[in-house]
Amino acid sequence: RKTKMSKRVLAIANCRVSSDEQLLNGSLPRQKLSVESAAEELGAEIIHFWSGSVSSKAGTNVSRKDLKEMLEMCKSNKSIKYAIFDEYDRYMRSINEGPYFEVLFHMQGVKVWYASESDAFNGDDAMAKFMRVMSAFKAEGSNEERQRKSISGHTTALKAGKYTFHPKAGYMRGSVSYT
């Protein structure tokens, strides 16, 4: 007599920060709890986590190792139905690449799911897609603003005679003050 085996719903998850400083502030454990909770609500078992400090600014995502590995795992295991990220900006910060990767996951039968977002945000209708594109717009815009402010701040400091970078090994402070 054959027994009917129920097919498990599998998920993979990615918890990402942008800098080593963010690694120290407890962001990854918070993200991990968030994606685990989402997986439980989806009735899915997370079989692999990617975690760490990885840039996701626009133009860098096509070569991101974590995303390539996630897609490869989805290709080799058709039981994976979800790729879970905490929030859109933890997924990436790119208006073009975000939807592109959602399509690549979709082609493998995998839904990209944002744990800290509503079911409406995670939906497949036009409004859900609009909300995700707006999140991508805000995330990419935030990166651009941070870059502008950083460059402007460094330029202003240098014009004021301040050295804005870490001193080289062996540097000794002089006795003349330029401030």
Buried (B, 14 or more C-beta within 10 A) or exposed (E): EEEEEEEEBBBBBBBBBBEEEEBEEEBBEEBBEBBBEBBEEBEBEBBBBBBBBBBBBBEBBEEBEBBEBBBEBBBEBEBBBBBBBBBBBBBBBBBBBBBEBBEBBEEBEBBBBBBBBEEEBBEEEEEBBEBBBEBBBBBBEEBEEEEEEEEEEEEEEEEEEEEEEEEEEEEEEEEEEEE
